């Protein structure tokens, strides 16, 4: 089957998105409209008549094109209607040599023999089970923190106003994520607007009984999963373990569905420890670095 490199203007985005709709491993991050919002630039590898696609998100620095992973876009890689239609290595081999450096993250559906992939871990909860069953897997610390919050009369509501959740997140964690620039939040805002229009996002606000906001969170929706993109307690909510309560309430709302709850990482030990409190299963995806930079630039990225 033919593997073609197409520039952004050459891509038929209707066929691209149709491929994403029909892919066995579809993720929201691979849709053209999401990439248009989040990536500085993107082209693509197209297999056959859009039987499979592979986004190439890239930047140019001092005349050098390099592949990078946009923020709030955990996994890209090869998306295929038929898992057996193509081999990942064939697609990677066909990526144009003009991309001198790659630092990207691939979904876990395809492995490689030729390329050295670095295993990375995200954490999932299968929401097919009832809420009672899901909660029975929480550890003692999670149950204690939820109980201590005394949150029986707190109210979880949905909204389309993503700005509240972004503000809560930046206030709570912005100083800890200084690599995420203002432009990245502006790009995410554009993507969330698109998600709202397509019913691909859940935005939650958690308030106490008198209407004081305790926290908020944003989840994106793929064909078979909801992805925890970001969430944060307010200053008042932090004192009362609001993050535990918010996750618990969202899991309760989506229990007994055919979705997977994806915590989106994390390789930060303290964050991973928080996710593990909820009885998660580890899921592998891959990081890939390729260094074809000329000497001596090669040494700087070795």
Secondary structure by P-SEA (a helix, b strand, c coil): cbbbbbcccccaaaaaaaaaaacccccccccaaaaacccccbbbbbcccccbbbbbbbcccccbbbbbbccccccccccccccccccaaaaaaacccccccccccccccccccccbbbbbbbbbbcccccaaaaaaaccaaaaaaaaaaccccbbbbbcccaaaaaaaaaaccccccccccaaaaaaaaaaaaaaaaaccbbbbbbbcccccccccbbbbbcccccccccccccaaaaacaaaaaaaaaaaaaaccccbbbbccccccaaaaaaaaccbbbbbbbbbbbbbcccaaaaaaac
